[in-house]
Amino acid sequence: MPNIPKNINKSSRFLNVISLLNGFIPLVAIQLNAIQIGDQIALIFTVVLDHRLGLAPDEEEDQEVTDRTYWEKQSSKTTVDMADEVLQVLKTLDPELALKYNKFYISLSKNNKPFNFVIFRPKKASLGVEPKLKKAEEIEIMLDTAGLDVLEYDTRNHRYRIRFSKEEIQKHQRLLKEIVGRAYRDFNGDISTG
């Protein structure tokens, strides 16, 4: 009769820790149990968690994919065109970037994969631009000096929420390029975003 250890069911504590990482990195958890049979030791491997497929960035989980026409009806053609203008600025940083139309925002992709260092939220008369950046006094001074409408900083997703009118997109292209350029470098791992 095999001698099975009494503490074999300690995997629930392990699974609680693993669940914190779920969705951010591919995970496979294998439980290893050693049992003694006579004077021999046998190993039993059991897969207790396998999350290698279906991973998505935090903002794109369970999002319904839509198209440009959807966003032009939800907001306006003018504000969706503004996202195109910002994309042209972004293409000076990386020519492979493209817009991806999701249900709750317009994101970016690179080589058909999510690349969300900035997302857009078109409204009827303005475009929300949300670069992913660590909160910094220097950035807040730049935005305040420009007189831009900055909504509350999104601490959960580490995003500045800036609202631009059509005129402001054109007037503040240099500032826009500076801010999204920082977000691009941070997203690529050049600078830690915490």
C-alpha positions as CSV (number, residue, x, y, z in Angstrom):
1,M,0.0,0.0,0.0
2,P,1.5,3.4,-1.0
3,N,2.4,5.9,1.7
4,I,0.6,9.1,0.6
5,P,1.6,12.2,2.7
6,K,-1.3,13.8,4.7
7,N,-0.5,17.3,3.4
8,I,-1.1,16.5,-0.2
9,N,-3.9,19.1,-0.6
10,K,-1.9,22.2,0.0
11,S,-2.4,23.3,-3.6
12,S,-5.2,25.7,-2.8
13,R,-2.8,28.2,-1.2
14,F,-0.5,27.9,-4.2
15,L,-3.4,28.4,-6.6
16,N,-4.4,31.6,-4.7
17,V,-1.0,33.1,-5.3
18,I,-1.0,31.9,-9.0
19,S,-4.4,33.5,-9.6
20,L,-2.9,36.9,-8.8
21,L,-0.8,36.5,-11.9
22,N,-3.5,35.1,-14.1
23,G,-4.0,37.0,-17.4
24,F,-0.6,38.7,-17.3
25,I,1.7,35.8,-18.1
26,P,1.2,32.3,-19.5
27,L,1.1,29.9,-16.5
28,V,1.2,26.2,-16.2
29,A,1.2,24.9,-12.6
30,I,2.2,21.3,-12.0
31,Q,1.8,19.7,-8.6
32,L,4.5,17.1,-7.7
33,N,3.8,14.5,-5.1
34,A,6.3,11.9,-3.9
35,I,5.0,8.6,-2.6
36,Q,6.9,5.7,-1.1
37,I,6.2,2.2,-2.3
38,G,8.2,-0.2,-0.3
39,D,11.8,1.0,-0.6
40,Q,11.1,2.9,-3.8
41,I,10.0,6.5,-4.3
42,A,7.5,7.3,-7.0
43,L,6.7,10.8,-8.4
44,I,3.2,11.8,-9.4
45,F,2.9,14.9,-11.6
46,T,-0.5,16.5,-11.9
47,V,-1.4,19.6,-14.0
48,V,-3.5,21.8,-11.7
49,L,-3.5,25.0,-13.8
50,D,-3.0,25.6,-17.5
51,H,-3.5,29.1,-18.8
52,R,-1.3,29.3,-21.8
53,L,-4.0,30.4,-24.3
54,G,-6.4,33.3,-24.5
55,L,-4.3,35.9,-22.7
56,A,-5.2,39.5,-23.4
57,P,-4.0,42.8,-22.1
58,D,-5.9,44.2,-19.1
59,E,-8.0,46.6,-21.1
60,E,-8.9,44.1,-23.9
61,E,-10.3,41.2,-21.9
62,D,-13.8,40.3,-23.1
63,Q,-14.0,43.3,-25.3
64,E,-16.3,43.1,-28.3
65,V,-14.4,44.1,-31.5
66,T,-16.2,46.7,-33.6
67,D,-15.3,48.8,-36.6
68,R,-14.7,52.4,-37.7
69,T,-18.4,52.9,-38.7
70,Y,-19.5,51.9,-35.2
71,W,-17.3,54.6,-33.7
72,E,-18.4,57.2,-36.2
73,K,-22.1,56.5,-35.2
74,Q,-21.2,56.4,-31.5
75,S,-19.2,59.7,-31.5
76,S,-18.7,61.5,-34.7
77,K,-16.7,61.3,-37.9
78,T,-14.7,64.3,-36.9
79,T,-13.5,62.8,-33.6
80,V,-12.6,59.5,-35.2
81,D,-10.7,61.4,-37.8
82,M,-8.9,63.1,-34.9
83,A,-7.7,59.6,-33.8
84,D,-6.3,59.2,-37.3
85,E,-4.4,62.5,-36.8
86,V,-2.9,61.2,-33.6
87,L,-2.0,58.0,-35.3
88,Q,0.0,59.9,-37.9
89,V,2.0,61.5,-35.0
90,L,2.5,58.0,-33.5
91,K,3.7,56.6,-36.8
92,T,6.7,58.9,-36.5
93,L,7.6,56.8,-33.5
94,D,6.7,53.4,-35.1
95,P,5.4,53.1,-38.6
96,E,3.8,49.7,-37.9
97,L,1.2,51.0,-35.5
98,A,-2.5,50.8,-36.5
99,L,-5.9,51.6,-34.9
100,K,-8.0,48.8,-33.6
101,Y,-11.7,49.5,-32.9
102,N,-13.0,48.0,-29.7
103,K,-16.4,48.4,-28.0
104,F,-15.3,50.8,-25.3
105,Y,-12.3,52.6,-26.9
106,I,-10.0,52.6,-29.9
107,S,-6.7,51.0,-29.2
108,L,-3.5,50.4,-31.0
109,S,-2.0,47.3,-32.6
110,K,1.4,46.4,-34.0
111,N,1.6,43.4,-36.4
112,N,-2.0,42.6,-35.5
113,K,-1.2,42.3,-31.8
114,P,-2.4,44.7,-29.0
115,F,0.1,47.5,-28.4
116,N,-1.8,49.8,-26.0
117,F,0.6,52.4,-24.7
118,V,-2.2,54.9,-25.6
119,I,-5.9,54.4,-26.2
120,F,-8.6,56.8,-27.5
121,R,-12.2,57.5,-26.5
122,P,-14.0,59.5,-29.1
123,K,-17.0,61.6,-28.0
124,K,-19.3,63.9,-30.1
125,A,-17.0,66.9,-29.9
126,S,-13.8,65.8,-28.4
127,L,-11.2,63.0,-28.3
128,G,-10.0,61.4,-25.1
129,V,-6.4,60.5,-25.4
130,E,-5.1,58.2,-22.6
131,P,-1.3,57.5,-22.6
132,K,-0.1,54.9,-20.1
133,L,2.4,56.7,-17.9
134,K,3.6,56.8,-14.4
135,K,2.0,59.9,-12.6
136,A,4.6,62.6,-12.6
137,E,4.6,66.3,-11.6
138,E,6.6,67.2,-14.8
139,I,3.9,65.8,-17.0
140,E,1.1,67.5,-15.1
141,I,2.9,70.9,-15.4
142,M,3.3,70.4,-19.1
143,L,-0.5,69.6,-19.5
144,D,-1.5,72.4,-17.2
145,T,0.7,75.0,-19.0
146,A,-0.9,74.0,-22.3
147,G,-4.3,74.6,-20.8
148,L,-5.6,71.1,-21.7
149,D,-8.6,69.5,-20.1
150,V,-7.1,66.7,-18.0
151,L,-9.6,64.4,-16.3
152,E,-8.7,62.4,-13.2
153,Y,-5.6,60.2,-13.4
154,D,-6.6,56.6,-13.8
155,T,-4.5,54.9,-11.0
156,R,-5.7,51.4,-11.8
157,N,-4.5,51.4,-15.4
158,H,-1.8,54.1,-14.9
159,R,-3.2,56.4,-17.6
160,Y,-3.5,60.2,-18.0
161,R,-7.0,61.0,-19.3
162,I,-6.7,64.1,-21.6
163,R,-9.6,65.5,-23.6
164,F,-8.7,67.3,-26.9
165,S,-10.8,69.4,-29.2
166,K,-10.1,69.4,-33.0
167,E,-8.2,72.7,-32.7
168,E,-6.1,71.5,-29.7
169,I,-5.0,68.3,-31.5
170,Q,-3.5,70.5,-34.2
171,K,-2.2,73.3,-31.8
172,H,-0.5,70.9,-29.4
173,Q,1.1,68.3,-31.8
174,R,4.6,68.8,-30.3
175,L,3.3,68.3,-26.7
176,L,1.2,65.3,-27.9
177,K,4.2,63.8,-29.5
178,E,6.3,64.3,-26.3
179,I,3.7,62.7,-24.1
180,V,2.9,59.7,-26.3
181,G,6.6,59.3,-27.0
182,R,7.2,58.9,-23.3
183,A,4.4,56.4,-23.1
184,Y,5.8,54.5,-26.1
185,R,9.3,54.3,-24.6
186,D,7.8,53.2,-21.2
187,F,5.7,50.5,-22.8
188,N,8.7,49.1,-24.7
189,G,10.5,48.8,-21.4
190,D,13.0,51.6,-21.8
191,I,11.7,53.2,-18.6
192,S,9.8,51.4,-15.8
193,T,6.1,52.4,-15.4
194,G,5.7,50.7,-12.0
